Amino acid sequence: MAEVVTFGVQEIVKKVASLASEEISLVWGFQGELTKLRESLLLTEAMLRDAGQSKEVRPEAVQIWVNKLEDIAHEADDVLDECGYELLRRQVEVRNQMKKKVLNFLSLHYNPILFRLKMAHKIENINSALENLNKKAASIGLVNKKFSDATSSREIAVDRETVSIFKRDEKNIVGREKIVSEIVTTLINSSNTQENENLPVMAIVGMAGLGKTTLAKCVYHEDEIGRRFTEKIWICVSIPFEVKSILSKILEHLKPEKARMQDTDAIIKIFKKI
């Protein structure tokens, strides 16, 4: 159990680091809380790892502690996904403005100040819950011995690049037919109703290991998607998030002969002509 939660914590730490690296107004007002969250998660991860090597740990108490940590981790993951979605929403909005579109279906009734206040409050509550949980760690034998090592190891995080091709154990998944069908229907209906003026976005969120990538592959390879959309592109988003890198990868698929272009404005102009 602890090993699974540790892996989940590592993934959340990567999300925090990626979001904190964005030098945009999205994180104004809670940059400090993001930094605190990352440090608390690294501390928690180090204690979980040390738990497996300690003879003084109380197994039953640790199990309860780990269960509480898992709840907090789920909450943190949801909040970070919400921030990530907002970042994507803003980038879509900028693209639409470049195309001189006045109305963006993702911008209705949106207040950036209220969003930052809401996120700051949520992350502050998560930090408080983690702080209280870590205070109880010593009483059950969880002691941080190698926090500095954990910090340095997390600094060198390697991206896990994904591909659209199914692995041998992924293709024959069972029990996802309904949700795949619902996602496909939503994407096609959104494409039909937006009249090519806006870019519909659907996020698949959840803790690491739940099969989000496999689900996305199932949708990507659906026959109905292939019939409806003339172009399909599978892009692996880097950590930290880099717009130019994503645009270059898209261009590489659409116009291989232009793949070496580095100027973002020039790439966008090519997209407008497609």
Kinemage of the C-alpha trace (Angstrom):
@kinemage 1
@onewidth
@group {chain A} dominant
@subgroup {mainchain}
@vectorlist {calphas} color= white
{ca met a 1} P 0.000 0.000 0.000
{ca ala a 2} L 2.736 2.450 1.013
{ca glu a 3} L 4.635 1.763 -2.215
{ca val a 4} L 1.558 2.606 -4.321
{ca val a 5} L 0.934 5.839 -2.420
{ca thr a 6} L 4.628 6.758 -2.699
{ca phe a 7} L 4.420 6.478 -6.491
{ca gly a 8} L 1.277 8.630 -6.460
{ca val a 9} L 3.035 11.251 -4.338
{ca gln a 10} L 5.943 11.325 -6.808
{ca glu a 11} L 3.561 12.051 -9.684
{ca ile a 12} L 1.876 14.860 -7.724
{ca val a 13} L 5.283 16.383 -6.892
{ca lys a 14} L 6.011 16.504 -10.646
{ca lys a 15} L 2.702 18.293 -11.241
{ca val a 16} L 3.466 20.855 -8.528
{ca ala a 17} L 6.941 21.506 -9.954
{ca ser a 18} L 5.543 21.879 -13.468
{ca leu a 19} L 2.796 24.276 -12.399
{ca ala a 20} L 5.121 26.328 -10.185
{ca ser a 21} L 7.504 26.794 -13.121
{ca glu a 22} L 4.864 28.603 -15.148
{ca glu a 23} L 5.745 32.306 -14.987
{ca ile a 24} L 2.190 33.448 -15.651
{ca ser a 25} L -0.548 35.130 -13.675
{ca leu a 26} L -2.282 31.775 -13.158
{ca val a 27} L -0.243 31.075 -10.015
{ca trp a 28} L -0.084 34.635 -8.688
{ca gly a 29} L -1.338 34.570 -5.127
{ca phe a 30} L -0.493 30.945 -4.324
{ca gln a 31} L 3.067 30.415 -5.598
{ca gly a 32} L 4.215 30.193 -1.986
{ca glu a 33} L 1.551 27.611 -1.161
{ca leu a 34} L 2.637 25.524 -4.168
{ca thr a 35} L 6.240 25.570 -2.936
{ca lys a 36} L 5.115 24.569 0.542
{ca leu a 37} L 2.987 21.753 -0.900
{ca arg a 38} L 5.945 20.393 -2.857
{ca glu a 39} L 8.198 20.435 0.221
{ca ser a 40} L 5.542 18.735 2.364
{ca leu a 41} L 5.010 16.018 -0.250
{ca leu a 42} L 8.751 15.378 -0.547
{ca leu a 43} L 8.980 15.073 3.241
{ca thr a 44} L 6.029 12.674 3.292
{ca glu a 45} L 7.509 10.594 0.481
{ca ala a 46} L 10.821 10.309 2.343
{ca met a 47} L 9.061 9.098 5.498
{ca leu a 48} L 7.069 6.516 3.553
{ca arg a 49} L 10.235 5.181 1.963
{ca asp a 50} L 12.005 4.983 5.328
{ca ala a 51} L 9.023 3.154 6.850
{ca gly a 52} L 9.926 0.015 4.922
{ca gln a 53} L 13.418 -0.003 6.472
{ca ser a 54} L 12.491 0.762 10.082
{ca lys a 55} L 11.910 -1.886 12.762
{ca glu a 56} L 10.151 0.597 15.038
{ca val a 57} L 7.170 1.181 12.747
{ca arg a 58} L 3.717 0.148 13.999
{ca pro a 59} L 2.083 -1.543 10.963
{ca glu a 60} L -1.557 -0.982 11.949
{ca ala a 61} L -1.025 2.681 12.796
{ca val a 62} L 0.984 3.206 9.614
{ca gln a 63} L -1.847 1.711 7.542
{ca ile a 64} L -4.299 4.254 8.999
{ca trp a 65} L -1.760 7.035 8.399
{ca val a 66} L -1.228 5.921 4.797
{ca asn a 67} L -4.997 5.806 4.186
{ca lys a 68} L -5.293 9.420 5.348
{ca leu a 69} L -2.349 10.389 3.157
{ca glu a 70} L -4.027 8.748 0.165
{ca asp a 71} L -7.156 10.871 0.731
{ca ile a 72} L -5.066 14.052 0.881
{ca ala a 73} L -3.119 12.980 -2.222
{ca his a 74} L -6.359 12.464 -4.162
{ca glu a 75} L -7.518 15.940 -3.132
{ca ala a 76} L -4.184 17.504 -4.115
{ca asp a 77} L -4.249 15.713 -7.470
{ca asp a 78} L -7.741 17.034 -8.197
{ca val a 79} L -6.729 20.618 -7.356
{ca leu a 80} L -3.598 20.420 -9.511
{ca asp a 81} L -5.618 18.984 -12.397
{ca glu a 82} L -7.996 21.924 -12.021
{ca cys a 83} L -5.039 24.311 -12.244
{ca gly a 84} L -3.656 22.422 -15.228
{ca tyr a 85} L -7.001 22.592 -16.993
{ca glu a 86} L -7.171 26.342 -16.351
{ca leu a 87} L -3.698 26.738 -17.847
{ca leu a 88} L -4.830 24.846 -20.943
{ca arg a 89} L -8.041 26.886 -21.102
{ca arg a 90} L -6.047 30.109 -21.157
{ca gln a 91} L -3.783 28.852 -23.925
{ca val a 92} L -6.828 27.879 -25.993
{ca glu a 93} L -8.278 31.340 -25.346
{ca val a 94} L -5.083 33.003 -26.589
{ca arg a 95} L -5.179 30.907 -29.745
{ca asn a 96} L -8.794 31.899 -30.389
{ca gln a 97} L -7.936 35.560 -29.856
{ca met a 98} L -5.162 35.209 -32.412
{ca lys a 99} L -7.811 34.024 -34.843
{ca lys a 100} L -9.864 37.116 -33.951
{ca lys a 101} L -12.677 35.110 -32.407
{ca val a 102} L -14.661 37.146 -29.926
{ca leu a 103} L -16.479 34.386 -28.013
{ca asn a 104} L -14.745 31.446 -26.387
{ca phe a 105} L -17.046 28.818 -24.959
{ca leu a 106} L -14.555 28.191 -22.128
{ca ser a 107} L -14.484 31.838 -20.997
{ca leu a 108} L -18.095 32.397 -20.031
{ca his a 109} L -18.642 33.656 -16.469
{ca tyr a 110} L -14.929 33.338 -15.641
{ca asn a 111} L -13.205 35.537 -13.044
{ca pro a 112} L -9.392 35.076 -12.811
{ca ile a 113} L -9.149 36.749 -9.394
{ca leu a 114} L -11.787 34.472 -7.890
{ca phe a 115} L -10.042 31.471 -9.432
{ca arg a 116} L -6.706 32.367 -7.814
{ca leu a 117} L -8.369 32.971 -4.449
{ca lys a 118} L -10.201 29.652 -4.658
{ca met a 119} L -7.044 27.737 -5.600
{ca ala a 120} L -5.001 29.461 -2.885
{ca his a 121} L -7.605 28.478 -0.285
{ca lys a 122} L -7.764 24.858 -1.477
{ca ile a 123} L -3.974 24.417 -1.545
{ca glu a 124} L -3.658 26.087 1.864
{ca asn a 125} L -6.139 23.554 3.291
{ca ile a 126} L -4.206 20.661 1.735
{ca asn a 127} L -0.944 22.006 3.184
{ca ser a 128} L -2.552 22.253 6.605
{ca ala a 129} L -3.819 18.662 6.381
{ca leu a 130} L -0.369 17.412 5.315
{ca glu a 131} L 1.318 19.357 8.103
{ca asn a 132} L -0.990 17.811 10.707
{ca leu a 133} L -0.446 14.343 9.233
{ca asn a 134} L 3.339 14.716 9.267
{ca lys a 135} L 3.235 15.843 12.908
{ca lys a 136} L 1.651 12.489 13.800
{ca ala a 137} L 4.278 10.502 11.885
{ca ala a 138} L 6.857 10.307 14.688
{ca ser a 139} L 4.356 8.744 17.103
{ca ile a 140} L 3.932 5.715 14.815
{ca gly a 141} L 7.602 5.282 13.974
{ca leu a 142} L 7.767 7.244 10.728
{ca val a 143} L 10.935 9.342 10.847
{ca asn a 144} L 12.498 11.252 7.973
{ca lys a 145} L 16.109 10.095 7.578
{ca lys a 146} L 16.973 11.028 4.016
{ca phe a 147} L 14.912 14.075 3.115
{ca ser a 148} L 17.873 15.773 1.443
{ca asp a 149} L 18.427 12.701 -0.753
{ca ala a 150} L 14.732 12.620 -1.636
{ca thr a 151} L 14.839 16.280 -2.620
{ca ser a 152} L 17.815 15.853 -4.922
{ca ser a 153} L 16.383 12.707 -6.514
{ca arg a 154} L 13.123 14.450 -7.315
{ca glu a 155} L 14.961 17.370 -8.909
{ca ile a 156} L 16.109 15.009 -11.658
{ca ala a 157} L 12.668 13.876 -12.777
{ca val a 158} L 12.511 12.118 -16.132
{ca asp a 159} L 9.455 12.525 -18.328
{ca arg a 160} L 7.601 9.329 -19.231
{ca glu a 161} L 6.935 9.786 -22.937
{ca thr a 162} L 3.858 7.970 -24.237
{ca val a 163} L 2.963 6.747 -27.725
{ca ser a 164} L -0.378 6.125 -29.419
{ca ile a 165} L 0.435 2.476 -30.227
{ca phe a 166} L -1.030 -0.079 -27.830
{ca lys a 167} L 1.300 -2.247 -25.790
{ca arg a 168} L 0.627 -5.986 -25.785
{ca asp a 169} L -1.185 -5.866 -22.415
{ca glu a 170} L -3.204 -2.720 -23.184
{ca lys a 171} L -5.171 -3.506 -26.322
{ca asn a 172} L -7.695 -5.981 -24.930
{ca ile a 173} L -8.993 -3.961 -21.997
{ca val a 174} L -12.434 -4.829 -20.625
{ca gly a 175} L -15.077 -2.659 -18.979
{ca arg a 176} L -14.221 0.685 -20.588
{ca glu a 177} L -16.520 0.431 -23.611
{ca lys a 178} L -19.212 2.704 -22.170
{ca ile a 179} L -16.914 5.513 -21.071
{ca val a 180} L -14.982 5.345 -24.375
{ca ser a 181} L -18.276 5.682 -26.253
{ca glu a 182} L -19.327 8.648 -24.075
{ca ile a 183} L -16.024 10.467 -24.672
{ca val a 184} L -16.185 9.853 -28.424
{ca thr a 185} L -19.776 11.135 -28.560
{ca thr a 186} L -18.870 14.250 -26.553
{ca leu a 187} L -15.895 15.065 -28.781
{ca ile a 188} L -17.867 14.609 -31.993
{ca asn a 189} L -20.867 16.596 -30.751
{ca ser a 190} L -18.595 19.417 -29.531
{ca ser a 191} L -16.889 19.514 -32.919
{ca asn a 192} L -20.244 19.702 -34.712
{ca thr a 193} L -21.728 22.479 -32.554
{ca gln a 194} L -18.701 24.796 -32.315
{ca glu a 195} L -18.699 25.499 -36.071
{ca asn a 196} L -14.886 25.433 -36.088
{ca glu a 197} L -14.732 28.680 -34.068
{ca asn a 198} L -13.492 27.211 -30.812
{ca leu a 199} L -11.334 24.307 -29.726
{ca pro a 200} L -13.184 21.791 -27.525
{ca val a 201} L -11.032 20.247 -24.776
{ca met a 202} L -11.747 17.147 -22.700
{ca ala a 203} L -9.514 16.257 -19.749
{ca ile a 204} L -9.017 12.704 -18.408
{ca val a 205} L -7.861 13.070 -14.802
{ca gly a 206} L -7.020 10.737 -11.923
{ca met a 207} L -4.219 9.296 -9.798
{ca ala a 208} L -1.220 7.674 -11.458
{ca gly a 209} L -1.734 4.073 -12.552
{ca leu a 210} L -5.487 4.248 -13.164
{ca gly a 211} L -5.162 3.774 -16.931
{ca lys a 212} L -5.710 7.324 -18.207
{ca thr a 213} L -3.228 6.886 -21.065
{ca thr a 214} L -4.757 3.560 -22.112
{ca leu a 215} L -8.217 5.133 -22.103
{ca ala a 216} L -6.955 7.993 -24.278
{ca lys a 217} L -5.480 5.458 -26.711
{ca cys a 218} L -8.834 3.660 -26.943
{ca val a 219} L -10.546 6.936 -27.862
{ca tyr a 220} L -7.762 7.841 -30.296
{ca his a 221} L -8.136 4.558 -32.200
{ca glu a 222} L -11.956 4.530 -32.338
{ca asp a 223} L -13.200 4.154 -35.927
{ca glu a 224} L -15.762 6.927 -35.433
{ca ile a 225} L -13.017 9.374 -34.447
{ca gly a 226} L -11.060 8.438 -37.570
{ca arg a 227} L -14.098 9.034 -39.776
{ca arg a 228} L -14.990 12.384 -38.186
{ca phe a 229} L -11.539 13.982 -37.994
{ca thr a 230} L -9.248 14.163 -41.017
{ca glu a 231} L -6.154 14.549 -38.829
{ca lys a 232} L -5.291 12.811 -35.559
{ca ile a 233} L -2.119 13.688 -33.651
{ca trp a 234} L -0.768 12.065 -30.484
{ca ile a 235} L 1.377 14.503 -28.497
{ca cys a 236} L 3.202 13.773 -25.242
{ca val a 237} L 3.239 16.932 -23.084
{ca ser a 238} L 6.585 17.625 -21.459
{ca ile a 239} L 7.379 18.536 -17.857
{ca pro a 240} L 7.695 21.467 -17.486
{ca phe a 241} L 4.942 22.434 -19.906
{ca glu a 242} L 6.427 24.092 -23.024
{ca val a 243} L 4.073 25.572 -25.611
{ca lys a 244} L 6.758 25.852 -28.315
{ca ser a 245} L 7.664 22.178 -27.920
{ca ile a 246} L 4.032 21.105 -28.333
{ca leu a 247} L 3.523 23.339 -31.367
{ca ser a 248} L 6.685 21.934 -32.959
{ca lys a 249} L 5.521 18.358 -32.413
{ca ile a 250} L 2.136 19.122 -33.973
{ca leu a 251} L 3.860 20.765 -36.932
{ca glu a 252} L 6.116 17.726 -37.325
{ca his a 253} L 3.006 15.574 -37.845
{ca leu a 254} L 1.157 17.970 -40.140
{ca lys a 255} L 4.046 19.408 -42.147
{ca pro a 256} L 7.184 17.261 -41.729
{ca glu a 257} L 9.102 19.478 -44.146
{ca lys a 258} L 8.580 22.435 -41.758
{ca ala a 259} L 9.446 20.504 -38.591
{ca arg a 260} L 12.685 22.385 -37.908
{ca met a 261} L 10.984 25.761 -37.602
{ca gln a 262} L 11.589 27.316 -34.177
{ca asp a 263} L 9.681 30.602 -34.315
{ca thr a 264} L 6.340 30.259 -32.506
{ca asp a 265} L 4.638 33.016 -34.484
{ca ala a 266} L 5.678 31.418 -37.789
{ca ile a 267} L 4.357 28.036 -36.667
{ca ile a 268} L 0.994 29.559 -35.705
{ca lys a 269} L 0.746 31.230 -39.127
{ca ile a 270} L 1.190 27.828 -40.771
{ca phe a 271} L -1.561 26.369 -38.571
{ca lys a 272} L -3.924 29.135 -39.676
{ca lys a 273} L -3.418 28.135 -43.304
{ca ile a 274} L -4.139 24.457 -42.708
